[in-house]
Amino acid sequence: MKKLSMLAAVAIAFGIVVEANAQQIEIGKNTKIERSEVPIRILKSLENEFPETSNFQDQTWYLHYMEGKGSLTAKVYKVVIENSDLDFTAYYKPDGEFEKANEIKKHAQLPEAVEATIHSQYSNWKVVDRNEIISVGRFNRDRFEIQLEKGNLERLIVISPDGKVIRDRHS
C-alpha cells in the first residue's frame, strides 16, 4: 500500500510539473491552425477591420498564447500575410475583438521629413533598405525603419514620419 501511495504521489507531482512546463512552453508560441478552425466572428472582424486582406489568399493562421496579467495566459488568434511588398500580422481575441496589428510595407516611399533627416544626419551612409511600419491597436504609430551601410559598417535607424530619430542601432 505504501508503494502504491508513493507511486501515486510521484505520478501526481510529475503530472503537475509536466502541466506547468507545458503552460510555460505555450506562452509566446504559435501553433499553426487551418483557416477552417478560426471562428467566423474573427474572420468577419478581420474583413471589417482590414478589408484589403481579403485579396490575399495566402493567409497563415495561428493560435498564440501571450502572458496575461499576473500568471494568466491569454489565447489569441494570429493571422500572418506575407508577400514581396508586405508583412501583415493581426491578433484577435477568441470573441472576435481586435487586439492589435502590425503592417510592414517593404521598400516604402519615404516622406520628405524622413529624407531630410537621412540627408542631414546620415549623409555618409548609403540607404540599403527601407520599410514603413504601421502599428494599430494599443499603440497607434507609424514609423520608418531604414537600413544603412558605410563600408563594412551597418546601421539600423527608426524615424518618425516627422523626421525625428526614434532609434539608432550600430553593428
C-alpha positions, 0 to 999 in steps of 0.5 A, spaced: 500 500 500 505 504 501 508 503 494 502 504 491 501 511 495 508 513 493 507 511 486 501 515 486 504 521 489 510 521 484 505 520 478 501 526 481 507 531 482 510 529 475 503 530 472 503 537 475 510 539 473 509 536 466 502 541 466 506 547 468 512 546 463 507 545 458 503 552 460 510 555 460 512 552 453 505 555 450 506 562 452 509 566 446 508 560 441 504 559 435 501 553 433 499 553 426 491 552 425 487 551 418 483 557 416 477 552 417 478 552 425 478 560 426 471 562 428 467 566 423 466 572 428 474 573 427 474 572 420 468 577 419 472 582 424 478 581 420 474 583 413 471 589 417 477 591 420 482 590 414 478 589 408 484 589 403 486 582 406 481 579 403 485 579 396 490 575 399 489 568 399 495 566 402 493 567 409 497 563 415 493 562 421 495 561 428 493 560 435 498 564 440 498 564 447 501 571 450 502 572 458 496 575 461 496 579 467 499 576 473 500 568 471 494 568 466 495 566 459 491 569 454 489 565 447 489 569 441 488 568 434 494 570 429 493 571 422 500 572 418 500 575 410 506 575 407 508 577 400 514 581 396 511 588 398 508 586 405 508 583 412 501 583 415 500 580 422 493 581 426 491 578 433 484 577 435 481 575 441 477 568 441 470 573 441 472 576 435 475 583 438 481 586 435 487 586 439 492 589 435 496 589 428 502 590 425 503 592 417 510 592 414 510 595 407 517 593 404 521 598 400 516 604 402 516 611 399 519 615 404 516 622 406 520 628 405 521 629 413 524 622 413 529 624 407 531 630 410 533 627 416 537 621 412 540 627 408 542 631 414 544 626 419 546 620 415 549 623 409 555 618 409 551 612 409 548 609 403 540 607 404 540 599 403 533 598 405 527 601 407 520 599 410 514 603 413 511 600 419 504 601 421 502 599 428 494 599 430 491 597 436 494 599 443 499 603 440 497 607 434 504 609 430 507 609 424 514 609 423 520 608 418 525 603 419 531 604 414 537 600 413 544 603 412 551 601 410 558 605 410 563 600 408 563 594 412 559 598 417 551 597 418 546 601 421 539 600 423 535 607 424 527 608 426 524 615 424 518 618 425 514 620 419 516 627 422 523 626 421 525 625 428 530 619 430 526 614 434 532 609 434 539 608 432 542 601 432 550 600 430 553 593 428 
